[in-house]
Amino acid sequence: MHRFKNRSVLGAACILLSLIICFGIAPLLNRAAGDTTQIIRITKDVAKGSVIQSEQVESVEVGKLHLPGAVLKTTEAVVGQFATVDLKTGDYLLPSKLSAVPLDAYLNRLDGHKQAMSVTIKSLAAGLSGKLQPGDIVTLIASDYGEMRTTTMPPELQYVEVLAVTASSGLDAQTGNNGSTKDDDEDNELPSTLTLLVQPQQAQLLADLENKAKLHTSLVYRGDPATAKAFTDKQDAYFTAQQKKGEANE
């Protein structure tokens, strides 16, 4: 009799639990699955580097469930932007897939005096934990350099401007705080190279250090372009002084 009573209680509890799931939790799940939002979707393939036109996108209503939090929802945020990857019909858009400026626009700044040169980031720490951004002024430090395995901070590389931070895929790495959420972290790539604006003497030194040392970057300044230029002007002044000293010794 006692065993029968226990089974009855257990059966009643199971029935009660199933009712709670049926009439309590299930409607909440259905409601969440039924929630919708407007997003922007690609209607025609867009090649990497191309400007996105209004006829290449559409606004559609989709379910919110499993949708990345940073997905773009207005045409104003998309049209006129440059695609950083090849976009296919049906793709929705995240900020990491777009750029407000042409890809490699920094290369247009080269005037024959300075050069663009890339160096490898050999570890996460060496590249400031992935936090470097274009426009930053950095100091390059070489460790394990030469036969004596010394660490040196060459005066030729005290103030260097970062032109680009690139991932192993060849795309601009998503660095720093770019407003990404946990949902779209998978679209972020850690940097593997830095492209720097350098003079020919700096390029020669960097090529040597790339092969014979481990390069580390130290952030000097980030912010106002005029202040950043003041740092690179100091670096240029160093080379001017070295040139004058060489001429005086001749």
Secondary structure in CASP SS format (residue, H / E / C, confidence):
PFRMAT SS
TARGET T0000
AUTHOR 0000-0000-0000
METHOD secondary structure of the structure
MODEL  1
M C 1.00
H H 1.00
R H 1.00
F H 1.00
K H 1.00
N H 1.00
R H 1.00
S H 1.00
V H 1.00
L H 1.00
G H 1.00
A H 1.00
A H 1.00
C H 1.00
I H 1.00
L H 1.00
L H 1.00
S H 1.00
L H 1.00
I H 1.00
I H 1.00
C H 1.00
F H 1.00
G H 1.00
I H 1.00
A H 1.00
P H 1.00
L H 1.00
L H 1.00
N H 1.00
R H 1.00
A H 1.00
A H 1.00
G H 1.00
D C 1.00
T E 1.00
T E 1.00
Q E 1.00
I E 1.00
I E 1.00
R E 1.00
I E 1.00
T C 1.00
K C 1.00
D C 1.00
V E 1.00
A C 1.00
K C 1.00
G C 1.00
S C 1.00
V E 1.00
I C 1.00
Q C 1.00
S H 1.00
E H 1.00
Q H 1.00
V E 1.00
E E 1.00
S E 1.00
V E 1.00
E E 1.00
V E 1.00
G E 1.00
K C 1.00
L C 1.00
H C 1.00
L C 1.00
P C 1.00
G C 1.00
A C 1.00
V C 1.00
L C 1.00
K C 1.00
T C 1.00
T H 1.00
E H 1.00
A H 1.00
V C 1.00
V C 1.00
G C 1.00
Q C 1.00
F E 1.00
A E 1.00
T C 1.00
V C 1.00
D C 1.00
L E 1.00
K C 1.00
T C 1.00
G C 1.00
D C 1.00
Y E 1.00
L C 1.00
L C 1.00
P H 1.00
S H 1.00
K H 1.00
L E 1.00
S E 1.00
A C 1.00
V C 1.00
P C 1.00
L C 1.00
D C 1.00
A H 1.00
Y H 1.00
L H 1.00
N H 1.00
R H 1.00
L C 1.00
D C 1.00
G C 1.00
H C 1.00
K C 1.00
Q E 1.00
A E 1.00
M E 1.00
S E 1.00
V E 1.00
T E 1.00
I C 1.00
K C 1.00
S C 1.00
L C 1.00
A H 1.00
A H 1.00
G H 1.00
L H 1.00
S H 1.00
G H 1.00
K C 1.00
L C 1.00
Q C 1.00
P C 1.00
G C 1.00
D C 1.00
I E 1.00
V E 1.00
T E 1.00
L E 1.00
I E 1.00
A E 1.00
S E 1.00
D E 1.00
Y E 1.00
G C 1.00
E C 1.00
M C 1.00
R C 1.00
T E 1.00
T E 1.00
T E 1.00
M C 1.00
P C 1.00
P H 1.00
E H 1.00
L H 1.00
Q C 1.00
Y C 1.00
V E 1.00
E E 1.00
V E 1.00
L E 1.00
A E 1.00
V E 1.00
T E 1.00
A E 1.00
S C 1.00
S C 1.00
G C 1.00
L C 1.00
D E 1.00
A C 1.00
Q C 1.00
T C 1.00
G C 1.00
N C 1.00
N C 1.00
G C 1.00
S C 1.00
T C 1.00
K H 1.00
D H 1.00
D H 1.00
D H 1.00
E H 1.00
D H 1.00
N C 1.00
E C 1.00
L C 1.00
P E 1.00
S E 1.00
T E 1.00
L E 1.00
T E 1.00
L E 1.00
L E 1.00
V E 1.00
Q C 1.00
P H 1.00
Q H 1.00
Q H 1.00
A H 1.00
Q H 1.00
L H 1.00
L H 1.00
A H 1.00
D H 1.00
L H 1.00
E H 1.00
N H 1.00
K H 1.00
A C 1.00
K E 1.00
L E 1.00
H E 1.00
T E 1.00
S E 1.00
L E 1.00
V E 1.00
Y E 1.00
R C 1.00
G C 1.00
D C 1.00
P H 1.00
A H 1.00
T H 1.00
A H 1.00
K H 1.00
A H 1.00
F H 1.00
T H 1.00
D H 1.00
K H 1.00
Q H 1.00
D H 1.00
A H 1.00
Y H 1.00
F H 1.00
T H 1.00
A H 1.00
Q H 1.00
Q H 1.00
K H 1.00
K H 1.00
G H 1.00
E H 1.00
A H 1.00
N H 1.00
E C 1.00
END
